[in-house]
């Protein structure tokens, strides 16, 4: 490991420990402090693109030309896979720190199968979302496989975005017209 890698690992460990302790203290003071609400706002742009704002961050979502888009950004389902990957990375690092497992690096690839007959209403028996998602996780570090298996189990149990994919989440929609 280079000194830069060690510095990054040390910084990450300190930040994860500090965040964990901070949340533990806030939750101990009042359990309602554990409840968060996230908000994102989107406005249609171009053919089918969306300009999104999440706090101080903005990003664009679009579709490829074959799905009526301008291909100016990743598609909604690609962002969904990206959200799953990024959440997994966070939770792998968080629980490696919590469980005392040395994790030097984590890389994840995701694939999702989608049948557009559901999207376009061609076949109502076909689900419009992913029918399957495959994750390939590559962990780097000196621990025995059993420790990384323990880490994987913790990630599967605690990853919020994996939970969104694996379990039904109530969605309430209010439509207003102007």
ROTI-939022 format. One record per residue (C-alpha): residue number from 0; residue in one letter; x, y, z. Coordinates in pm, 1 decimal. Layout:
BEGIN
+-------+-------+----------+----------+----------+
! domar ! vexvo !       xx !       yy !       zz !
+-------+-------+----------+----------+----------+
!   NUM !     A !        X !        Y !        Z !
...
+-------+-------+----------+----------+----------+
END
This chain:
BEGIN
+-------+-------+----------+----------+----------+
! domar ! vexvo !       xx !       yy !       zz !
+-------+-------+----------+----------+----------+
!     0 !     X !      0.0 !      0.0 !      0.0 !
!     1 !     X !    122.5 !    348.1 !    -79.2 !
!     2 !     X !    123.1 !    623.0 !    180.7 !
!     3 !     X !   -155.3 !    794.4 !    -16.6 !
!     4 !     X !   -367.7 !    475.8 !      4.7 !
!     5 !     X !   -298.0 !    446.0 !    377.9 !
!     6 !     X !   -389.8 !    812.7 !    427.5 !
!     7 !     X !   -717.9 !    763.8 !    238.8 !
!     8 !     X !   -798.9 !    450.8 !    441.1 !
!     9 !     X !   -714.5 !    627.2 !    767.2 !
!    10 !     X !   -925.6 !    928.4 !    669.6 !
!    11 !     X !  -1217.6 !    702.2 !    567.4 !
!    12 !     X !  -1196.8 !    508.8 !    894.8 !
!    13 !     X !  -1195.4 !    831.4 !   1097.1 !
!    14 !     X !  -1490.4 !    974.3 !    902.8 !
!    15 !     X !  -1692.9 !    652.3 !    934.0 !
!    16 !     X !  -1619.9 !    628.0 !   1307.1 !
!    17 !     X !  -1707.9 !    993.6 !   1363.1 !
!    18 !     X !  -2030.9 !    965.9 !   1163.3 !
!    19 !     X !  -2131.0 !    645.5 !   1342.7 !
!    20 !     X !  -2064.6 !    797.6 !   1683.5 !
!    21 !     X !  -2247.2 !   1116.6 !   1590.1 !
!    22 !     X !  -2555.3 !    925.7 !   1479.7 !
!    23 !     X !  -2543.0 !    702.2 !   1786.2 !
!    24 !     X !  -2532.9 !   1010.1 !   2011.1 !
!    25 !     X !  -2819.6 !   1185.8 !   1826.8 !
!    26 !     X !  -3036.6 !    873.4 !   1830.0 !
!    27 !     X !  -2962.1 !    805.3 !   2197.3 !
!    28 !     X !  -3075.1 !   1160.6 !   2276.8 !
!    29 !     X !  -3398.8 !   1118.4 !   2077.4 !
!    30 !     X !  -3491.5 !    810.4 !   1870.0 !
!    31 !     X !  -3686.8 !   1034.5 !   1628.6 !
!    32 !     X !  -3349.2 !   1175.9 !   1515.8 !
!    33 !     X !  -3301.6 !    848.9 !   1323.1 !
!    34 !     X !  -3590.1 !    930.6 !   1087.4 !
!    35 !     X !  -3482.9 !   1111.4 !    771.2 !
!    36 !     X !  -3679.4 !   1240.1 !    474.8 !
!    37 !     X !  -3503.4 !   1283.9 !    142.1 !
!    38 !     X !  -3642.0 !   1512.2 !   -127.2 !
!    39 !     X !  -3566.4 !   1536.5 !   -498.7 !
!    40 !     X !  -3741.7 !   1757.9 !   -751.9 !
!    41 !     X !  -3753.8 !   1695.4 !  -1125.1 !
!    42 !     X !  -3865.6 !   1897.7 !  -1425.5 !
!    43 !     X !  -3911.6 !   1755.5 !  -1774.0 !
!    44 !     X !  -3669.2 !   1882.8 !  -2038.4 !
!    45 !     X !  -3630.7 !   1803.1 !  -2406.5 !
!    46 !     X !  -3799.7 !   1494.3 !  -2543.9 !
!    47 !     X !  -3808.1 !   1277.1 !  -2229.2 !
!    48 !     X !  -3515.7 !   1402.5 !  -2017.2 !
!    49 !     X !  -3549.4 !   1525.5 !  -1660.7 !
!    50 !     X !  -3343.1 !   1786.8 !  -1477.8 !
!    51 !     X !  -3325.4 !   1685.9 !  -1112.4 !
!    52 !     X !  -3231.0 !   1875.1 !   -798.9 !
!    53 !     X !  -3139.7 !   1694.8 !   -478.2 !
!    54 !     X !  -3032.0 !   1943.2 !   -213.1 !
!    55 !     X !  -2741.0 !   2138.5 !   -360.3 !
!    56 !     X !  -2683.7 !   1882.3 !   -637.2 !
!    57 !     X !  -2830.9 !   1879.0 !   -986.0 !
!    58 !     X !  -2821.2 !   1603.6 !  -1243.9 !
!    59 !     X !  -2986.6 !   1501.8 !  -1566.2 !
!    60 !     X !  -3159.7 !   1177.9 !  -1659.6 !
!    61 !     X !  -3249.4 !   1086.2 !  -2017.7 !
!    62 !     X !  -3319.9 !    788.2 !  -2238.1 !
!    63 !     X !  -3139.4 !    659.1 !  -2546.3 !
!    64 !     X !  -3287.2 !    747.3 !  -2886.0 !
!    65 !     X !  -3451.0 !    402.9 !  -2911.8 !
!    66 !     X !  -3663.2 !    500.1 !  -2609.0 !
!    67 !     X !  -3748.9 !    850.5 !  -2742.3 !
!    68 !     X !  -3463.1 !   1027.4 !  -2565.9 !
!    69 !     X !  -3170.9 !   1240.3 !  -2676.9 !
!    70 !     X !  -2918.2 !   1014.1 !  -2498.6 !
!    71 !     X !  -2782.2 !   1318.2 !  -2312.9 !
!    72 !     X !  -2744.9 !   1133.0 !  -1981.6 !
!    73 !     X !  -2784.8 !    794.2 !  -1818.8 !
!    74 !     X !  -3135.7 !    647.9 !  -1815.5 !
!    75 !     X !  -3356.0 !    619.7 !  -1505.3 !
!    76 !     X !  -3287.6 !    246.8 !  -1476.4 !
!    77 !     X !  -2911.9 !    304.6 !  -1513.2 !
!    78 !     X !  -2932.9 !    558.6 !  -1231.3 !
!    79 !     X !  -3128.9 !    303.0 !  -1028.5 !
!    80 !     X !  -2848.9 !     48.7 !  -1077.4 !
!    81 !     X !  -2597.0 !    321.7 !   -997.1 !
!    82 !     X !  -2787.2 !    405.9 !   -679.1 !
!    83 !     X !  -2775.8 !     39.0 !   -579.1 !
!    84 !     X !  -2401.8 !     17.2 !   -647.9 !
!    85 !     X !  -2316.9 !    338.5 !   -465.5 !
!    86 !     X !  -2529.6 !    248.6 !   -164.4 !
!    87 !     X !  -2362.8 !    -92.7 !   -151.1 !
!    88 !     X !  -2017.4 !     71.5 !   -155.6 !
!    89 !     X !  -2117.3 !    296.0 !    136.1 !
!    90 !     X !  -2261.4 !      8.3 !    338.0 !
!    91 !     X !  -1965.3 !   -221.7 !    263.6 !
!    92 !     X !  -1729.6 !     46.5 !    395.5 !
!    93 !     X !  -1951.1 !    132.6 !    691.4 !
!    94 !     X !  -1990.1 !   -225.8 !    808.1 !
!    95 !     X !  -1627.7 !   -317.6 !    738.6 !
!    96 !     X !  -1536.8 !    -40.4 !    982.2 !
!    97 !     X !  -1804.7 !   -144.6 !   1230.3 !
!    98 !     X !  -1707.2 !   -514.0 !   1220.2 !
!    99 !     X !  -1332.0 !   -449.3 !   1224.3 !
!   100 !     X !  -1282.2 !   -600.3 !    877.9 !
!   101 !     X !  -1000.6 !   -455.9 !    668.1 !
!   102 !     X !  -1145.2 !   -356.9 !    333.2 !
!   103 !     X !   -888.7 !   -194.3 !    106.7 !
!   104 !     X !  -1119.5 !   -146.5 !   -189.9 !
!   105 !     X !  -1462.0 !   -236.4 !   -321.9 !
!   106 !     X !  -1575.2 !   -242.8 !   -685.1 !
!   107 !     X !  -1925.6 !   -339.6 !   -794.3 !
!   108 !     X !  -2082.2 !   -402.8 !  -1134.1 !
!   109 !     X !  -2457.6 !   -435.8 !  -1183.8 !
!   110 !     X !  -2676.6 !   -568.2 !  -1463.1 !
!   111 !     X !  -3053.0 !   -552.0 !  -1477.5 !
!   112 !     X !  -3289.5 !   -727.4 !  -1717.3 !
!   113 !     X !  -3583.3 !   -521.1 !  -1845.1 !
!   114 !     X !  -3845.1 !   -623.5 !  -2100.7 !
!   115 !     X !  -3973.4 !   -306.0 !  -2273.9 !
!   116 !     X !  -4307.1 !   -471.8 !  -2353.3 !
!   117 !     X !  -4404.4 !   -377.4 !  -1996.9 !
!   118 !     X !  -4281.3 !    -18.0 !  -2033.5 !
!   119 !     X !  -4472.4 !     39.8 !  -2358.4 !
!   120 !     X !  -4787.6 !   -145.8 !  -2247.0 !
!   121 !     X !  -4750.2 !   -400.5 !  -2526.2 !
!   122 !     X !  -4800.6 !   -693.0 !  -2289.0 !
!   123 !     X !  -4970.6 !   -618.7 !  -1957.4 !
!   124 !     X !  -4844.6 !   -947.6 !  -1813.4 !
!   125 !     X !  -4483.9 !   -822.7 !  -1839.6 !
!   126 !     X !  -4347.1 !   -628.5 !  -1546.4 !
!   127 !     X !  -4230.5 !   -277.5 !  -1650.8 !
!   128 !     X !  -3934.0 !   -286.4 !  -1412.9 !
!   129 !     X !  -3636.1 !   -513.6 !  -1378.5 !
!   130 !     X !  -3712.8 !   -884.4 !  -1379.9 !
!   131 !     X !  -3367.8 !   -961.3 !  -1235.8 !
!   132 !     X !  -3061.1 !   -775.6 !  -1112.7 !
!   133 !     X !  -2715.2 !   -923.6 !  -1082.1 !
!   134 !     X !  -2439.2 !   -769.4 !   -872.1 !
!   135 !     X !  -2075.2 !   -863.7 !   -902.6 !
!   136 !     X !  -1883.7 !   -744.0 !   -597.7 !
!   137 !     X !  -1505.4 !   -742.0 !   -582.3 !
!   138 !     X !  -1358.0 !   -686.5 !   -237.0 !
!   139 !     X !   -987.2 !   -626.9 !   -185.8 !
!   140 !     X !   -816.5 !   -686.8 !    144.7 !
!   141 !     X !   -622.3 !   -935.3 !    357.6 !
!   142 !     X !   -908.7 !  -1093.5 !    551.4 !
!   143 !     X !  -1009.2 !  -1460.2 !    519.0 !
!   144 !     X !  -1315.6 !  -1530.5 !    301.0 !
!   145 !     X !  -1532.2 !  -1596.3 !    607.6 !
!   146 !     X !  -1489.2 !  -1235.3 !    722.5 !
!   147 !     X !  -1593.5 !  -1101.7 !    380.9 !
!   148 !     X !  -1891.7 !  -1339.8 !    383.8 !
!   149 !     X !  -1987.9 !  -1187.9 !    720.7 !
!   150 !     X !  -1952.7 !   -841.4 !    567.5 !
!   151 !     X !  -2166.3 !   -936.7 !    266.6 !
!   152 !     X !  -2441.9 !  -1061.3 !    499.7 !
!   153 !     X !  -2435.6 !   -730.9 !    691.5 !
!   154 !     X !  -2456.4 !   -533.0 !    367.4 !
!   155 !     X !  -2752.4 !   -738.5 !    244.0 !
!   156 !     X !  -2928.1 !   -681.3 !    574.8 !
!   157 !     X !  -2863.9 !   -305.6 !    597.7 !
!   158 !     X !  -2836.8 !   -154.6 !    246.2 !
!   159 !     X !  -3130.0 !     89.6 !    203.1 !
!   160 !     X !  -3131.5 !     83.4 !   -177.5 !
!   161 !     X !  -3111.6 !   -296.6 !   -188.0 !
!   162 !     X !  -3411.0 !   -291.9 !     45.5 !
!   163 !     X !  -3598.2 !    -71.9 !   -205.2 !
!   164 !     X !  -3540.9 !   -330.8 !   -478.2 !
!   165 !     X !  -3603.4 !   -636.9 !   -261.6 !
!   166 !     X !  -3915.3 !   -525.9 !    -73.3 !
!   167 !     X !  -4233.4 !   -341.6 !   -164.0 !
!   168 !     X !  -4225.5 !     25.0 !    -61.7 !
!   169 !     X !  -4552.5 !    217.5 !    -42.4 !
!   170 !     X !  -4565.2 !    499.9 !   -296.6 !
!   171 !     X !  -4826.0 !    774.4 !   -270.9 !
!   172 !     X !  -4882.5 !    995.5 !   -574.7 !
!   173 !     X !  -5067.4 !   1326.7 !   -578.5 !
!   174 !     X !  -5137.0 !   1474.8 !   -922.2 !
!   175 !     X !  -5215.7 !   1845.6 !   -948.5 !
!   176 !     X !  -5305.2 !   2033.4 !  -1263.2 !
!   177 !     X !  -5249.0 !   2398.8 !  -1341.7 !
+-------+-------+----------+----------+----------+
END
